Amino acid sequence: MNSLPAAGRSGILLLLLLWPLSAMTEEPAYESAELEVNLTPRTPQQIAAFYEGRGFSEPMIAILREQCFITVFIHNKSDDIIWLDLADWEFADSDGPLRRRDRADWKARWQKRDIPLAHQSTFRWTLLPEKLDFLPGERKGGNITLPRHNQPFTLHARFDTGEARDGDPIEITLEELQCADNP
């Protein structure tokens, strides 16, 4: 394991730290012959513990506790390229659309608060990439963040397919999603 770069070791640690907690509950998921998508809402306590273990300051952790973190795992089970573009993901609750906090939002937020670059980098690699081409058999995971709220919400996501993004898109809808609360 020491031959892995630090980011790789930390990613494995994230999965090992959070996986047992997710395995105990029913997770929102989509699965077809081509694609598998699993969403695992994280409690503020889980998020605080993870980032505290990376040396984040209490003011940073306080900001993170106020967010709705969802860990996303995606697996391309097809024989073709499947394209992730988070701009094609729409979150909404009964009051209307929810705005996902993207990498640019977080970068601006951290820079405004003079957060050390090492912590900005660590946080960035825990987020799901904004865009990614999933080759056949490829798997990827990371977090998405939304403003924390108490009502159920829906995710509608589209994935383009094919090398030139000219295949039939895969559209999924996951309903009754919720931000996780501390036990």
Helices and strands as residue ranges (DSSP letters): H 6-23, E 29-31, E 35-42, H 44-52, H 58-65, E 67-76, E 82-85, G 86-88, E 89-93, E 96-98, H 103-112, H 117-125, E 131-134, E 139-147, E 153-161, E 170-177
